[in-house]
Amino acid sequence: MLWSQALQAHFGAAGPQLLLLDLDGTLIDSVPDLTTAVDAMLAGLKRPLAGAENVSHWIGNGADALIRRALCRGDETAAQALPAADVQPARALFDVAYLQALHQATGAYAGVAEFLHNLQQAGVPMVLITNKPRLFTLPLLESLGWLELFALVLCADDLAEKKPSPLPLLHACAQQQVAPAQALMIGDSRNDMQAAQAAGIACAAVTYGYNHGADIADSAPDWVVDNLLQLLA
């Protein structure tokens, strides 16, 4: 059997028919490279550097949200109110720095490569759903050798809405012709859990991710694991 007893109890012996996977904080630890890019951006603007701990709390809603939080030192109200004209110069600096840093320190979490390999061998379709822009996502996946693993890659700028909207998850199910009730979303943040719950899709959360510094159990996932291999038999 491929799947754990808990997943078989929910989905049946065959397990989920489609895996929807988050990227940052779920499959890879991207904080080192994102911190390099954010701090390079802030240095270019002659502002105090952020550091890895702050950046880890600001990740999860896409590049623009990360930049807004960095410019406002994590003040969410101020970040959301920041005029686009103030964000654009910072975004230009960030894009250049992140494309340069993209593959330097980012790496897969323990168990991830084996998990993905097992699913590929079993023929379970996988869709990557990330709030990272496509500009960064595709070269990152290519550097990891993962591009061929996914039946579909959905990025922040591909659809009208991104997580926590259920739209990307429902779009993935429709494209793969799998009912939402037969799919499983795996992520590390409340955005992933909220999107799955709104879509009527079961969700598993990893404990090691970012989630804005909060306990992922507070977002009521169906399962919580310390390693993705715990989802397998």
C-alpha positions as a LaTeX table, in Angstrom:
\begin{tabular}{lrrr}
\hline
Residue & $x$ (\AA) & $y$ (\AA) & $z$ (\AA) \\
\hline
Met1 & 0.00 & 0.00 & 0.00 \\
Leu2 & 1.30 & 3.47 & $-0.89$ \\
Trp3 & $-0.65$ & 5.55 & 1.61 \\
Ser4 & $-0.81$ & 5.67 & 5.39 \\
Gln5 & $-3.72$ & 4.09 & 7.22 \\
Ala6 & $-5.09$ & 7.55 & 8.06 \\
Leu7 & $-5.30$ & 8.53 & 4.38 \\
Gln8 & $-6.73$ & 5.17 & 3.40 \\
Ala9 & $-9.43$ & 5.58 & 6.05 \\
His10 & $-10.40$ & 8.90 & 4.47 \\
Phe11 & $-9.96$ & 8.23 & 0.75 \\
Gly12 & $-10.23$ & 4.45 & 0.54 \\
Ala13 & $-7.50$ & 1.94 & $-0.18$ \\
Ala14 & $-6.44$ & 3.71 & $-3.38$ \\
Gly15 & $-5.75$ & 6.94 & $-1.48$ \\
Pro16 & $-6.04$ & 10.43 & $-2.98$ \\
Gln17 & $-6.21$ & 10.58 & $-6.77$ \\
Leu18 & $-4.47$ & 13.96 & $-7.02$ \\
Leu19 & $-1.80$ & 15.68 & $-4.92$ \\
Leu20 & $-1.79$ & 19.49 & $-4.72$ \\
Leu21 & 1.50 & 20.72 & $-3.29$ \\
Asp22 & 2.69 & 24.05 & $-1.97$ \\
Leu23 & 6.35 & 24.94 & $-2.62$ \\
Asp24 & 7.98 & 27.34 & $-0.13$ \\
Gly25 & 7.99 & 25.97 & 3.41 \\
Thr26 & 6.51 & 22.65 & 2.26 \\
Leu27 & 8.91 & 21.18 & $-0.29$ \\
Ile28 & 11.82 & 23.62 & $-0.03$ \\
Asp29 & 13.40 & 25.92 & 2.53 \\
Ser30 & 13.62 & 29.14 & 0.53 \\
Val31 & 14.23 & 31.49 & 3.47 \\
Pro32 & 18.01 & 31.75 & 2.97 \\
Asp33 & 17.73 & 32.90 & $-0.64$ \\
Leu34 & 14.70 & 35.10 & $-0.02$ \\
Thr35 & 16.55 & 36.75 & 2.86 \\
Thr36 & 19.53 & 37.41 & 0.60 \\
Ala37 & 17.21 & 39.07 & $-1.93$ \\
Val38 & 15.20 & 41.08 & 0.60 \\
Asp39 & 18.31 & 42.35 & 2.35 \\
Ala40 & 19.93 & 43.27 & $-0.98$ \\
Met41 & 16.77 & 45.21 & $-1.85$ \\
Leu42 & 16.75 & 47.00 & 1.51 \\
Ala43 & 20.45 & 47.78 & 1.25 \\
Gly44 & 19.86 & 49.25 & $-2.19$ \\
Leu45 & 17.19 & 51.48 & $-0.67$ \\
Lys46 & 19.52 & 52.35 & 2.24 \\
Arg47 & 17.18 & 50.77 & 4.79 \\
Pro48 & 17.97 & 48.45 & 7.72 \\
Leu49 & 18.30 & 44.80 & 6.79 \\
Ala50 & 15.54 & 42.35 & 7.71 \\
Gly51 & 17.29 & 39.09 & 8.54 \\
Ala52 & 16.08 & 35.50 & 8.15 \\
Glu53 & 13.69 & 35.36 & 11.12 \\
Asn54 & 11.66 & 38.35 & 9.93 \\
Val55 & 11.61 & 37.14 & 6.33 \\
Ser56 & 10.36 & 33.71 & 7.42 \\
His57 & 7.36 & 35.40 & 9.04 \\
Trp58 & 6.64 & 37.58 & 5.99 \\
Ile59 & 6.55 & 34.77 & 3.39 \\
Gly60 & 3.33 & 33.27 & 2.09 \\
Asn61 & 1.32 & 35.76 & 0.09 \\
Gly62 & 3.58 & 36.29 & $-2.91$ \\
Ala63 & 6.51 & 38.54 & $-3.74$ \\
Asp64 & 4.68 & 41.87 & $-3.57$ \\
Ala65 & 3.31 & 41.11 & $-0.10$ \\
Leu66 & 6.79 & 40.09 & 1.07 \\
Ile67 & 8.25 & 43.33 & $-0.27$ \\
Arg68 & 5.50 & 45.43 & 1.30 \\
Arg69 & 6.10 & 43.79 & 4.69 \\
Ala70 & 9.84 & 44.28 & 4.36 \\
Leu71 & 9.40 & 47.97 & 3.54 \\
Cys72 & 7.10 & 48.40 & 6.55 \\
Arg73 & 9.09 & 46.17 & 8.97 \\
Gly74 & 6.22 & 43.72 & 9.25 \\
Asp75 & 3.47 & 46.26 & 9.99 \\
Glu76 & 0.64 & 44.58 & 8.07 \\
Thr77 & $-1.68$ & 47.58 & 8.05 \\
Ala78 & 1.02 & 49.88 & 6.74 \\
Ala79 & 2.15 & 47.24 & 4.24 \\
Gln80 & $-1.30$ & 46.90 & 2.71 \\
Ala81 & $-1.73$ & 50.68 & 2.53 \\
Leu82 & 1.61 & 51.26 & 0.82 \\
Pro83 & 1.13 & 52.93 & $-2.60$ \\
Ala84 & 2.10 & 50.82 & $-5.61$ \\
Ala85 & 4.50 & 53.58 & $-6.67$ \\
Asp86 & 6.51 & 52.91 & $-3.50$ \\
Val87 & 6.57 & 49.16 & $-4.14$ \\
Gln88 & 7.67 & 49.15 & $-7.79$ \\
Pro89 & 11.28 & 50.39 & $-7.32$ \\
Ala90 & 11.76 & 47.93 & $-4.47$ \\
Arg91 & 10.29 & 45.09 & $-6.54$ \\
Ala92 & 12.75 & 45.83 & $-9.35$ \\
Leu93 & 15.68 & 45.53 & $-6.93$ \\
Phe94 & 14.23 & 42.38 & $-5.37$ \\
Asp95 & 13.68 & 40.64 & $-8.71$ \\
Val96 & 17.28 & 41.13 & $-9.79$ \\
Ala97 & 18.66 & 40.00 & $-6.42$ \\
Tyr98 & 16.40 & 36.95 & $-6.11$ \\
Leu99 & 17.09 & 35.69 & $-9.62$ \\
Gln100 & 20.80 & 35.81 & $-8.74$ \\
Ala101 & 20.35 & 34.10 & $-5.36$ \\
Leu102 & 17.67 & 31.62 & $-6.39$ \\
His103 & 19.72 & 28.43 & $-6.23$ \\
Gln104 & 22.42 & 29.29 & $-3.71$ \\
Ala105 & 20.96 & 28.01 & $-0.45$ \\
Thr106 & 17.45 & 26.80 & $-1.28$ \\
Gly107 & 17.09 & 23.05 & $-0.73$ \\
Ala108 & 14.50 & 20.35 & $-0.22$ \\
Tyr109 & 13.39 & 19.41 & 3.28 \\
Ala110 & 14.13 & 15.95 & 4.64 \\
Gly111 & 11.95 & 13.27 & 3.08 \\
Val112 & 10.67 & 15.45 & 0.24 \\
Ala113 & 12.72 & 13.96 & $-2.60$ \\
Glu114 & 11.84 & 10.40 & $-1.57$ \\
Phe115 & 8.17 & 11.35 & $-1.19$ \\
Leu116 & 8.00 & 12.89 & $-4.66$ \\
His117 & 9.87 & 9.94 & $-6.17$ \\
Asn118 & 7.45 & 7.45 & $-4.60$ \\
Leu119 & 4.43 & 9.32 & $-5.95$ \\
Gln120 & 5.98 & 9.55 & $-9.40$ \\
Gln121 & 6.71 & 5.81 & $-9.37$ \\
Ala122 & 3.12 & 5.09 & $-8.31$ \\
Gly123 & 1.72 & 7.29 & $-11.08$ \\
Val124 & $-0.11$ & 9.68 & $-8.74$ \\
Pro125 & $-0.54$ & 13.03 & $-10.56$ \\
Met126 & 0.92 & 16.03 & $-8.74$ \\
Val127 & 0.16 & 19.71 & $-9.23$ \\
Leu128 & 2.34 & 22.43 & $-7.73$ \\
Ile129 & 0.33 & 25.43 & $-6.48$ \\
Thr130 & 2.48 & 28.30 & $-5.28$ \\
Asn131 & 2.10 & 31.99 & $-4.55$ \\
Lys132 & 5.60 & 32.50 & $-5.96$ \\
Pro133 & 5.68 & 34.28 & $-9.35$ \\
Arg134 & 6.38 & 32.12 & $-12.41$ \\
Leu135 & 9.50 & 34.22 & $-13.06$ \\
Phe136 & 11.13 & 32.54 & $-10.07$ \\
Thr137 & 9.26 & 29.24 & $-9.87$ \\
Leu138 & 10.26 & 27.63 & $-13.16$ \\
Pro139 & 14.04 & 28.21 & $-12.94$ \\
Leu140 & 13.95 & 27.05 & $-9.32$ \\
Leu141 & 12.13 & 23.83 & $-10.21$ \\
Glu142 & 14.52 & 23.29 & $-13.08$ \\
Ser143 & 17.54 & 23.70 & $-10.80$ \\
Leu144 & 16.08 & 21.06 & $-8.47$ \\
Gly145 & 15.33 & 18.69 & $-11.36$ \\
Trp146 & 11.63 & 18.69 & $-10.50$ \\
Leu147 & 9.97 & 20.22 & $-13.55$ \\
Glu148 & 9.00 & 16.85 & $-15.01$ \\
Leu149 & 7.41 & 15.69 & $-11.74$ \\
Phe150 & 4.36 & 17.91 & $-11.99$ \\
Ala151 & 1.40 & 17.49 & $-14.31$ \\
Leu152 & 0.73 & 21.22 & $-13.86$ \\
Val153 & 2.45 & 24.17 & $-12.20$ \\
Leu154 & 0.22 & 27.04 & $-11.04$ \\
Cys155 & 1.96 & 30.23 & $-9.92$ \\
Ala156 & 0.80 & 33.46 & $-8.32$ \\
Asp157 & 0.40 & 35.25 & $-11.65$ \\
Asp158 & $-1.34$ & 32.47 & $-13.61$ \\
Leu159 & $-4.94$ & 32.97 & $-12.46$ \\
Ala160 & $-7.13$ & 35.84 & $-11.30$ \\
Glu161 & $-6.72$ & 34.79 & $-7.65$ \\
Lys162 & $-4.08$ & 33.00 & $-5.59$ \\
Lys163 & $-4.18$ & 31.16 & $-2.27$ \\
Pro164 & $-5.98$ & 31.52 & 0.14 \\
Ser165 & $-8.56$ & 31.64 & $-2.65$ \\
Pro166 & $-9.76$ & 28.14 & $-3.56$ \\
Leu167 & $-9.58$ & 29.04 & $-7.28$ \\
Pro168 & $-6.12$ & 27.56 & $-8.03$ \\
Leu169 & $-7.01$ & 24.31 & $-6.28$ \\
Leu170 & $-10.34$ & 23.96 & $-8.06$ \\
His171 & $-8.69$ & 24.85 & $-11.37$ \\
Ala172 & $-6.11$ & 22.11 & $-10.81$ \\
Cys173 & $-8.83$ & 19.55 & $-10.05$ \\
Ala174 & $-10.77$ & 20.55 & $-13.17$ \\
Gln175 & $-7.66$ & 20.37 & $-15.36$ \\
Gln176 & $-6.79$ & 16.92 & $-14.02$ \\
Gln177 & $-10.43$ & 15.76 & $-14.10$ \\
Val178 & $-10.39$ & 14.77 & $-10.44$ \\
Ala179 & $-13.21$ & 15.62 & $-8.03$ \\
Pro180 & $-12.12$ & 17.89 & $-5.14$ \\
Ala181 & $-13.16$ & 15.19 & $-2.67$ \\
Gln182 & $-10.55$ & 12.88 & $-4.22$ \\
Ala183 & $-7.69$ & 15.37 & $-3.96$ \\
Leu184 & $-5.27$ & 16.18 & $-1.13$ \\
Met185 & $-3.65$ & 19.57 & $-0.54$ \\
Ile186 & $-0.32$ & 19.60 & 1.30 \\
Gly187 & 1.06 & 22.87 & 2.62 \\
Asp188 & 2.69 & 24.68 & 5.51 \\
Ser189 & 0.56 & 27.80 & 5.98 \\
Arg190 & $-2.91$ & 29.03 & 6.76 \\
Asn191 & $-3.20$ & 30.13 & 3.13 \\
Asp192 & $-2.95$ & 26.50 & 2.04 \\
Met193 & $-5.41$ & 25.27 & 4.66 \\
Gln194 & $-7.96$ & 28.02 & 4.00 \\
Ala195 & $-7.80$ & 27.43 & 0.25 \\
Ala196 & $-8.30$ & 23.69 & 0.68 \\
Gln197 & $-11.14$ & 24.05 & 3.15 \\
Ala198 & $-12.94$ & 26.54 & 0.92 \\
Ala199 & $-12.55$ & 24.15 & $-2.02$ \\
Gly200 & $-13.83$ & 21.11 & $-0.11$ \\
Ile201 & $-10.42$ & 19.45 & $-0.38$ \\
Ala202 & $-8.77$ & 17.49 & 2.44 \\
Cys203 & $-5.54$ & 19.06 & 3.66 \\
Ala204 & $-2.35$ & 17.93 & 5.37 \\
Ala205 & 0.02 & 20.40 & 7.02 \\
Val206 & 3.74 & 20.13 & 7.71 \\
Thr207 & 5.03 & 21.39 & 11.04 \\
Tyr208 & 8.38 & 22.69 & 9.79 \\
Gly209 & 7.17 & 25.46 & 7.48 \\
Tyr210 & 6.76 & 29.18 & 7.94 \\
Asn211 & 3.07 & 30.07 & 8.47 \\
His212 & 3.88 & 33.63 & 9.58 \\
Gly213 & 5.35 & 32.29 & 12.82 \\
Ala214 & 2.03 & 30.76 & 14.00 \\
Asp215 & 1.20 & 27.15 & 14.91 \\
Ile216 & $-0.23$ & 25.47 & 11.79 \\
Ala217 & $-2.50$ & 23.33 & 13.99 \\
Asp218 & $-4.54$ & 26.49 & 14.64 \\
Ser219 & $-5.65$ & 26.36 & 10.98 \\
Ala220 & $-7.38$ & 23.00 & 11.57 \\
Pro221 & $-5.73$ & 20.78 & 8.91 \\
Asp222 & $-7.04$ & 17.24 & 8.58 \\
Trp223 & $-3.57$ & 15.84 & 9.25 \\
Val224 & $-0.35$ & 17.27 & 10.66 \\
Val225 & 3.00 & 15.66 & 9.88 \\
Asp226 & 6.63 & 16.35 & 10.72 \\
Asn227 & 7.83 & 14.70 & 7.50 \\
Leu228 & 5.96 & 14.04 & 4.24 \\
Leu229 & 6.94 & 10.37 & 4.40 \\
Gln230 & 4.49 & 10.02 & 7.31 \\
Leu231 & 1.70 & 10.26 & 4.72 \\
Leu232 & 2.93 & 7.02 & 3.14 \\
Ala233 & 2.62 & 3.48 & 4.39 \\
\hline
\end{tabular}
